[in-house]
Amino acid sequence: MTNVYPEEESYRVVLYSTGGHTEMEKAHFCKEVSDHYGIPLSLMKKIVDRCPIVIKKDLPFKKAKLLAIAFKSFGASVSVEKKKNLLPIFLEFATEKNWRVELESSHLRKTSGGAWQIFGRVKNRFNEELSDIWTLIQLFDEFGDLIAFEEISLPVNPLPQNESSPFRAIFEGNLPIQKISVSFKTASGNPLPARDNREKKEWIEVKVPELEKVISFLPTPFKPEAAPPPSIAPSSVITEREEQPLVEEEAEQITEEIQLVEQEKLPSWAAEEIGPGFEKIPLDRPGEDEPPKEPVKLESLQEVVETSAIDWPLIEKEEEIHAEEELHLDDRMDEPSEEKSGWVDPGLSRSEEVDYPLVSRPAPLEEKKIEEVIPCVWMEEFRKAIVAYEQMEQNPFKVWFEHLQRENGFESAYHSILTLLIYTRFNQTHPSDTALENTRKVFKVALQWDLPSEEIPPLEGALFFPGEAWRDLYIRANPKLQEVSHRILEKREWELSDLDRLIRIIPHMTARNSRWAIRFMHDQIPEVIVDISRMDIDVSESVYRVASRLGVVNPLFDYYQGKNSMGDLKIQSFARSAFPDDPGKVEEPMSRLGAGDERGVCYPTEPRCHHCLFESFCQKLFTGFNPSEKGMVFRS
């Protein structure tokens, strides 16, 4: 299930070279752009010296086309590239050191009958052969909840050193897939550290007929007799445009945007194509560690917009130069990230195969942090509504847990942590009617090491798991639950990220459940000390929809494209403004109110505002359409 719509496709503009590559032409190009757009000449020289380079990414097509036309009119060689609409797939337990297996390739294929096939190759990189290796493939929905999984043993067993084995899994049915994870483990369930060795191709060039009509404004002496094809880069810098970085990596990266405010004259055909009705893009997004800076103004293309000015983010800065001057760049082409990821186009037929690398990559659009408090005159009313929700919606597990604490029902702090993790793992849906019932059945016998399976009572089934299968999976997970509980208690004081990674080692423990368990430990188990003030909330469709109607985000501009996208940053900042010590307080109420079933009232369209907890102060914006459908653009 992907939420990428044609009008929201993402494009970028790449600058390859200027004129005929001579120093005189470069100097003239820099001077012309600097004079027309107000960009410092020294900055333009640095940009040109770094060619090929991405001028701006994540633009609508019309804006990308306009930007390319503006640069080409001064003699530059540019192209417009489109970002593939991709579904993220992740390699779990990935590491860059001490790995034992290496994921060489992965493919996704959708059959004509609607089934998904996931297959690939894994190589043994350990110094000896590996036996009984299993592949675990998990499917998650948009809320991060597990909806299906498959365990497959490798057909090559044992797997010799430096040899590879294929794997394949098939999933039937119309599943609402939003994320897929792949991991490798031993027969006993211990995860194997893995290295991701797949390549990625994320951008494809698109033809823009209007670019071919653009006449360079360079004076005659500077115009080359025959323009050579655009040069990608020296061989020492880049070999393949799609697969290698265009410039060498620098140490620090920060981001600043430059704006176009006015429009300079273009040929009449360009004005007709572009039209005067662009939205204004706000750029008040200071970085985390730097004060807000006055953006450089770029004046351009007056004929296009006579009634209103356009603010255009043109070039973002990603590097900090050691000198006083700073280079304002957007992104180096296809720069390799620390992780690699893969995706799949859900519209593929049987004969079309996807061969994209799989990795978690935060949205690259805005890498800035919004730390300022979002001013809301109704913030105090919002806080009171959240507190009222917590009082009305008492979690049955919390009531039962507190009762055991008062009655000394736990043998030790370790027992209380283990019980919490057991419940959290059982709670595969929110809310779950069976998670507490199953926890009551096993929380006492779970203390035993090497617990005989016959001592585990029958359990109620969970989403996609019948009772007997869910019981077998619990028996296999219990040693890991015990181990994690011991490690939590041994360390006592935890960094949030470290504790989250540890808890997610437990089989079938989702990111959402891990966050819930950490917040519960912080509130109810004094033996565990963890600061949850920096915890991010899960931005689901429900949360984004409620935030849009409250006025926290604008779905027409503040797109949610994953972690660190503008929609994500604004919602996280709002949550921290509301509850600085525990921003996670807002997640469940907002998610529940925005649920598209009988539990919620903030429906995708025509919300039932008179039944809403926030009705007295909600701005009631964007009620005529689904803000989540418009503003949530899921990309890798």
C-alpha positions in Angstrom: 0.0 0.0 0.0 1.7 3.2 -1.1 0.4 6.7 -0.7 2.3 8.4 -3.5 0.1 10.4 -5.9 1.1 11.7 -9.4 0.8 15.3 -8.4 3.2 14.7 -5.5 5.9 13.0 -7.5 9.4 14.3 -6.5 11.9 15.8 -8.9 15.4 17.2 -8.6 17.6 19.4 -10.8 21.2 18.4 -11.5 23.8 20.9 -12.7 26.5 19.1 -14.8 28.6 21.9 -16.2 28.6 25.5 -17.4 29.1 26.5 -21.1 32.0 24.9 -22.8 33.9 24.1 -19.6 36.5 26.9 -20.0 37.4 29.1 -17.0 36.2 32.2 -18.8 32.8 30.7 -19.4 32.6 29.5 -15.8 33.5 33.0 -14.5 30.9 34.5 -16.8 28.2 32.1 -15.7 28.9 32.7 -12.1 28.8 36.5 -12.6 25.5 36.4 -14.5 23.7 34.2 -12.0 25.1 36.2 -9.1 24.0 39.5 -10.7 20.6 38.3 -11.6 19.7 36.3 -8.4 21.8 37.9 -5.7 23.8 34.8 -4.9 27.3 35.7 -3.6 29.9 35.3 -6.4 32.2 33.2 -4.2 29.3 30.8 -3.4 28.5 30.4 -7.1 32.2 29.6 -7.9 32.2 26.9 -5.3 29.0 25.4 -6.7 30.4 25.4 -10.2 33.6 23.8 -9.0 31.6 21.0 -7.5 29.8 20.0 -10.7 27.9 17.8 -11.2 25.8 18.7 -8.2 22.1 18.6 -7.2 20.8 22.2 -7.1 17.5 21.3 -5.5 15.5 18.1 -4.8 12.0 17.1 -3.8 10.4 19.6 -6.1 7.1 19.4 -8.1 7.7 18.9 -11.8 6.8 22.4 -12.8 9.1 24.0 -10.3 11.9 21.7 -11.2 11.4 22.5 -14.9 11.4 26.3 -14.2 14.6 26.0 -12.2 16.3 24.0 -14.9 15.2 26.6 -17.5 16.6 29.4 -15.4 20.1 27.8 -15.2 20.2 26.6 -18.8 19.4 30.1 -20.0 22.8 31.2 -18.7 24.6 28.4 -20.6 24.5 25.6 -18.0 24.1 21.9 -18.8 21.3 20.7 -16.5 18.9 17.8 -16.3 15.6 17.0 -14.4 15.4 13.7 -12.6 12.4 11.9 -11.1 12.5 10.0 -7.8 11.0 6.6 -8.0 7.9 5.9 -6.0 9.3 3.2 -3.7 8.2 1.1 -0.8 10.8 0.8 1.9 12.3 -2.6 2.9 14.9 -2.8 5.6 17.7 -5.2 6.6 17.6 -5.8 10.4 20.6 -6.3 12.6 22.7 -4.6 9.9 26.3 -3.6 10.9 29.5 -2.4 9.3 31.8 -4.6 11.5 31.9 -8.1 12.8 29.2 -9.3 10.4 28.7 -13.0 9.6 26.5 -12.9 6.6 26.2 -10.4 3.7 23.0 -9.7 1.8 24.1 -9.6 -1.8 20.7 -9.0 -3.5 17.0 -8.9 -2.9 14.1 -8.8 -5.3 10.3 -8.3 -5.0 7.9 -9.6 -7.6 4.1 -9.3 -7.6 2.3 -12.1 -9.5 -0.8 -11.6 -11.6 -2.7 -13.3 -8.8 -1.7 -10.6 -6.3 0.8 -12.6 -4.3 4.2 -11.1 -3.3 7.4 -13.0 -3.8 10.5 -11.9 -1.9 13.7 -13.6 -2.8 17.4 -12.9 -2.9 20.9 -14.2 -2.1 23.0 -14.2 1.1 26.7 -14.9 1.5 28.6 -16.4 4.4 31.3 -14.0 5.4 32.3 -15.8 8.6 35.6 -17.6 8.9 33.9 -21.0 9.1 30.8 -22.6 7.7 27.4 -21.7 9.1 24.7 -24.3 9.8 20.9 -24.0 10.1 20.6 -20.4 8.9 17.1 -19.0 8.7 15.7 -16.0 6.9 12.9 -14.0 8.7 10.8 -11.8 6.6 8.3 -9.5 8.3 5.5 -7.3 6.9 4.2 -4.2 8.7 1.3 -1.9 8.1 1.3 1.9 8.2 1.1 1.9 12.0 4.2 -0.2 12.3 2.2 -3.2 13.4 3.2 -6.7 12.3 0.7 -8.1 9.8 2.5 -11.2 8.5 5.9 -13.0 8.6 7.6 -16.0 7.2 10.6 -18.0 8.3 12.6 -19.8 5.6 15.6 -22.0 6.1 18.4 -21.6 3.6 18.5 -24.4 1.0 22.3 -24.6 1.2 23.0 -26.1 4.6 25.6 -25.8 6.0 26.6 -22.7 4.1 30.4 -22.8 3.4 32.7 -19.8 3.9 32.4 -17.2 1.2 29.6 -19.1 -0.5 26.1 -17.8 -1.2 22.6 -19.3 -0.9 19.3 -18.1 -2.3 16.1 -17.6 -0.2 12.5 -17.0 -1.1 9.2 -16.3 0.7 5.6 -16.0 -0.8 2.8 -13.9 0.8 -0.8 -14.4 -0.3 -3.7 -12.0 0.0 -4.2 -8.3 -0.4 -2.1 -7.2 2.6 -1.8 -3.4 3.5 2.0 -3.5 3.4 3.8 -0.4 4.3 7.2 -1.8 5.3 9.1 -5.0 4.9 12.1 -6.2 7.0 14.6 -9.0 6.3 16.8 -10.6 8.9 18.9 -13.7 9.3 19.1 -15.9 12.4 20.2 -19.2 13.8 17.8 -22.1 14.4 17.8 -21.2 18.1 16.5 -17.7 17.2 19.7 -15.7 17.8 20.1 -12.9 15.2 23.1 -12.9 12.9 24.9 -9.6 12.3 24.5 -8.8 8.7 26.1 -6.4 6.2 24.0 -4.9 3.4 25.9 -5.1 0.2 23.2 -4.0 -2.3 23.3 -1.1 -4.7 20.6 1.4 -5.1 19.2 3.4 -8.0 16.8 6.0 -6.8 16.6 8.7 -9.5 15.8 8.5 -13.2 16.3 11.3 -15.8 13.2 12.6 -17.5 13.0 14.4 -20.8 11.8 18.0 -20.7 11.2 19.2 -24.2 11.1 22.8 -23.1 14.7 22.6 -22.1 15.8 21.9 -25.6 14.2 25.2 -26.8 16.0 27.4 -24.2 18.4 29.8 -25.8 21.5 30.6 -23.7 21.9 34.2 -22.7 25.7 33.9 -22.9 27.3 36.5 -25.1 28.5 35.3 -28.5 32.3 35.0 -27.6 31.4 32.6 -24.8 29.1 30.3 -26.8 30.8 27.1 -27.9 30.6 26.1 -31.6 29.4 22.6 -30.7 28.4 22.0 -27.1 29.9 18.7 -25.9 27.7 16.3 -23.9 27.5 17.1 -20.2 30.4 15.8 -18.3 29.5 13.7 -15.3 32.7 14.2 -13.3 36.4 13.4 -13.3 37.1 9.7 -13.0 38.6 10.2 -9.6 35.3 11.6 -8.4 32.5 9.6 -10.1 32.2 6.7 -12.5 28.5 6.1 -12.9 26.0 8.8 -12.6 23.3 6.7 -11.0 25.3 4.6 -8.6 28.3 6.7 -7.4 28.6 9.9 -5.4 29.4 12.9 -7.5 31.7 14.6 -5.0 33.8 13.4 -2.1 32.2 13.3 1.3 32.9 16.0 3.8 32.7 15.8 7.5 29.9 18.0 8.7 26.6 18.6 7.0 24.0 21.3 7.8 21.3 22.8 5.7 20.2 26.2 4.6 17.9 27.2 1.8 18.0 30.1 -0.6 14.9 31.7 -2.0 13.7 32.9 -5.4 11.4 35.8 -4.8 10.8 37.4 -8.2 10.7 36.0 -11.6 12.8 37.2 -14.6 11.6 37.1 -18.2 11.4 33.8 -20.0 10.3 33.0 -23.5 6.5 33.2 -23.9 6.2 29.4 -24.2 7.8 29.0 -20.8 5.4 31.5 -19.2 2.4 29.6 -20.6 3.8 26.3 -19.3 4.6 27.5 -15.9 1.6 29.7 -15.1 1.1 32.2 -12.4 -0.6 30.2 -9.7 2.2 28.6 -7.6 1.9 28.1 -3.9 4.3 29.9 -1.6 6.7 27.6 0.2 7.6 28.7 3.8 11.2 28.5 4.7 11.2 29.4 8.4 13.1 26.3 9.4 16.2 27.0 11.4 18.7 24.2 12.1 19.1 22.6 15.4 22.4 24.0 16.3 22.4 27.3 14.4 20.4 30.5 14.8 18.0 31.4 12.0 19.7 33.1 9.1 18.4 35.6 6.7 17.9 33.6 3.5 19.7 34.9 0.3 17.1 36.3 -2.1 17.1 35.1 -5.7 15.2 37.3 -8.1 13.9 35.6 -11.2 11.4 35.4 -14.0 9.1 38.4 -13.5 6.9 37.7 -16.6 5.7 34.4 -15.1 4.4 35.9 -11.9 3.1 39.4 -11.9 0.3 39.1 -9.3 2.2 37.3 -6.6 5.8 36.5 -5.7 7.0 33.0 -5.3 9.5 31.9 -2.6 11.6 29.2 -4.1 14.0 27.1 -2.1 16.9 26.8 -4.6 20.0 25.5 -3.1 20.5 23.9 0.3 23.8 23.9 2.1 25.0 20.5 3.2 28.6 21.1 4.1 30.4 23.5 6.4 33.6 24.8 4.9 36.5 25.6 7.2 36.8 29.2 5.8 34.4 32.0 6.7 32.4 31.5 3.6 29.9 28.6 3.5 29.0 26.5 0.6 25.2 26.3 0.1 24.5 23.0 -1.5 21.5 20.7 -1.7 22.7 17.2 -2.1 25.5 15.3 -3.9 24.1 13.0 -6.5 23.3 9.5 -5.3 25.5 9.8 -2.2 25.8 6.4 -0.5 24.2 6.4 2.9 25.3 4.6 6.0 22.4 2.1 5.4 21.1 0.8 2.2 17.5 0.2 1.4 15.2 -1.4 -1.1 11.8 -0.8 -2.4 9.2 -2.3 -4.7 6.7 -0.8 -7.1 3.4 -2.4 -6.1 2.1 -2.1 -9.7 4.5 -4.8 -11.0 3.2 -7.7 -13.0 4.6 -11.2 -12.9 7.1 -10.5 -15.6 8.4 -7.2 -14.1 11.0 -7.7 -11.4 12.2 -5.2 -8.9 15.8 -5.2 -8.1 16.3 -2.3 -5.7 18.4 -2.3 -2.6 16.7 -2.5 0.8 17.4 0.0 3.6 16.1 2.4 6.1 16.8 6.0 4.9 15.3 9.1 6.6 13.5 11.5 4.2 16.3 13.7 2.7 14.1 16.7 2.1 14.7 18.6 5.3 17.5 17.5 7.5 17.0 20.3 9.9 15.5 20.1 13.3 12.6 22.2 14.5 13.2 22.9 18.1 11.3 26.1 18.7 8.1 25.8 20.6 5.1 25.9 18.3 2.9 28.7 19.5 -0.7 27.6 20.0 -3.1 29.8 21.9 -5.0 26.6 22.8 -2.0 24.6 24.0 -3.2 24.6 27.6 -6.6 23.3 26.6 -4.9 20.6 24.6 -2.9 19.5 27.6 -6.0 19.3 29.7 -7.8 17.3 27.1 -4.9 14.7 27.0 -5.0 14.4 30.7 -8.8 13.9 30.6 -8.4 11.2 28.0 -5.9 9.3 30.2 -8.3 9.5 33.1 -11.2 8.2 31.0 -9.3 5.6 29.1 -7.6 3.6 31.8 -5.4 0.9 30.3 -6.6 -2.5 31.8 -3.0 -3.8 31.9 -1.9 -0.7 33.8 -4.7 -1.2 36.4 -3.7 -4.9 36.8 0.0 -4.1 37.0 -0.4 -1.4 39.7 -2.6 -3.8 41.7 0.1 -6.5 41.6 2.7 -3.9 42.7 0.5 -2.9 45.7 -0.2 -6.5 46.7 3.5 -7.6 46.2 2.4 -9.8 43.3 5.8 -9.6 41.7 8.7 -11.6 43.1 11.3 -8.9 42.1 11.9 -5.9 39.8 13.1 -8.4 37.2 9.7 -10.1 37.4 7.8 -6.8 36.8 10.0 -6.0 33.8 9.5 -9.4 32.3 5.7 -9.2 32.8 5.7 -5.8 31.0 7.7 -7.1 28.1 5.5 -10.2 27.8 2.3 -8.1 27.7 3.9 -5.7 25.2 4.9 -8.5 22.9 1.4 -10.0 23.1 -0.2 -6.7 22.3 0.0 -6.9 18.5 -3.1 -4.6 18.0 -4.0 -1.4 19.8 -6.0 -2.0 21.8 -5.8 -5.8 22.2 -8.5 -7.8 23.9 -6.4 -10.9 24.4 -2.9 -9.5 25.3 -3.8 -9.1 29.0 -5.6 -12.4 29.2 -2.5 -14.2 27.8 -0.2 -12.3 30.1 -2.2 -13.4 33.1 -1.8 -17.0 32.1 2.0 -17.0 31.7 3.5 -14.3 33.9 4.2 -16.6 36.8 5.6 -19.6 35.0 7.6 -17.3 32.7 10.2 -16.9 35.4 11.4 -20.5 34.9 14.5 -21.1 32.8 14.2 -23.9 30.2 10.5 -23.8 30.6 8.9 -27.1 29.5 6.3 -26.4 26.8 3.7 -28.5 28.5 3.6 -26.0 31.4 2.5 -23.2 29.1 -1.4 -23.1 29.0 -3.3 -22.6 25.8 -3.2 -19.0 24.6 -5.6 -16.8 22.7 -4.7 -16.1 19.1 -3.5 -12.7 17.9 -3.7 -10.9 14.6 -2.7 -13.4 11.8 -1.8 -16.0 14.4 -4.1 -18.8 15.7 -3.8 -19.7 19.3 -1.6 -22.7 19.0 0.9 -20.9 16.7 0.9 -17.9 19.0 1.7 -20.2 21.9 4.6 -21.9 20.0 6.0 -18.5 19.1 5.8 -17.4 22.7 7.7 -20.5 23.9 10.5 -19.7 21.4 10.6 -16.0 22.4 10.6 -16.6 26.2 14.4 -17.0 26.5 14.9 -13.7 24.7 12.3 -12.0 27.0 14.2 -13.3 30.0 17.6 -12.2 28.7 16.5 -8.7 27.8 14.8 -8.3 31.2 18.0 -9.2 33.0 20.1 -6.8 30.8 17.7 -4.0 31.5 17.9 -4.4 35.2 21.7 -4.9 35.2 22.4 -1.6 33.6 19.6 0.3 35.4 20.4 3.7 33.7 19.7 3.8 30.0 20.0 5.9 26.9 16.7 6.0 25.1 18.1 4.7 21.8 20.1 1.9 23.5 17.1 0.6 25.4 14.9 0.7 22.3 17.4 -1.3 20.3 17.7 -3.9 23.1 13.9 -4.3 23.5 13.4 -4.7 19.7 15.7 -7.8 19.8 12.6 -9.6 21.1 10.8 -11.5 18.3 7.6 -9.7 17.1 8.4 -6.6 19.1 7.4 -3.6 16.9 8.9 -0.1 17.2 5.5 1.2 18.5 5.4 -1.5 21.2 9.0 -0.8 22.2 8.2 2.9 22.7 5.1 2.0 24.8 7.2 -0.3 27.0 9.8 2.3 27.6 7.3 4.9 28.6 5.6 2.4 31.0 9.0 1.5 32.6 9.7 5.2 33.1 6.3 5.7 34.8 5.9 2.5 36.7 9.2 0.7 37.3 11.6 2.9 39.4 14.5 0.4 39.1 14.8 1.5 35.4 16.0 5.1 34.7 15.5 6.5 31.2 14.9 10.0 29.9 12.0 9.9 27.5 11.8 13.6 26.8 13.5 13.1 23.4 11.3 10.2 22.4 9.7 10.5 19.0 6.0 9.7 18.5 4.8 7.5 15.7 3.3 9.7 13.0 0.5 7.4 11.6 -2.2 8.5 9.2 -4.5 9.1 12.2 -2.0 11.3 14.0 -1.2 13.3 10.9 -4.9 13.8 10.1 -5.6 15.1 13.6 -2.5 17.3 13.6 -3.6 18.8 10.3 -7.1 19.7 11.5 -5.6 21.2 14.7 -3.4 23.4 12.5 -0.1 21.9 13.6 0.8 21.0 10.0 -0.4 22.0 6.6 -0.8 18.9 4.3 -0.3 21.1 1.2 3.3 22.0 2.3 4.3 20.0 5.4 4.7 16.6 3.8 5.4 13.6 5.9 8.0 11.5 4.1 9.5 9.7 7.1 11.8 10.7 9.8 13.2 14.3 9.6 10.7 15.3 6.9 9.0 18.6 7.5 5.7 17.1 8.6 7.5 14.8 11.0 9.6 17.6 12.5 6.6 19.8 13.1 4.5 17.1 14.8 7.5 16.0 17.0 8.1 19.6 18.0 4.4 20.1 18.8 4.4 17.0 21.0 7.5 18.2 22.9 6.0 21.6 23.3 2.8 20.1 24.8 4.6 17.6 27.2 8.3 18.4 27.4 9.0 15.5 29.8 6.9 12.9 27.9 5.9 13.9 24.4 4.6 10.3 23.8 1.5 11.3 25.8 -0.1 12.7 22.7 0.3 9.7 20.5 -2.5 7.4 21.7 -5.2 10.1 22.1 -4.5 11.6 18.6 -4.2 8.1 17.0 -7.5 7.0 18.6 -9.4 10.1 17.6 -8.1 9.8 14.0 -8.9 6.1 13.6 -11.1 5.5 10.6 -13.5 3.1 12.5 -15.9 3.1 15.4 -13.1 4.1 17.8 -12.4 7.4 16.1 -14.3 10.6 15.2 -11.8 12.4 13.0 -12.7 10.6 9.8 -10.8 11.1 6.6 -13.7 13.2 5.4 -16.7 14.7 7.2 -15.4 14.3 10.7 -17.8 14.1 13.6 -16.4 17.1 15.4 -19.1 17.4 18.0 -18.0 14.0 19.5 -14.3 15.0 19.6 -12.2 15.5 22.7 -10.6 18.5 21.0 -13.8 20.1 19.6 -13.7 23.2 21.8 -10.3 24.4 20.5 -9.7 22.5 17.2 -9.3 24.7 14.2 -11.3 22.3 12.1 -9.1 22.7 9.0 -9.1 20.5 5.9 -12.4 18.8 6.6 -13.3 18.5 2.9 -10.6 16.1 2.1 -8.3 13.6 3.8 -5.2 15.5 5.0 -3.3 12.2 5.4 -3.9 11.2 1.8 -2.6 14.5 0.6 0.3 15.1 3.0 1.7 11.7 3.7 4.1 10.8 0.8 5.8 7.5 1.7 9.2 7.3 0.2 12.4 5.6 1.2 
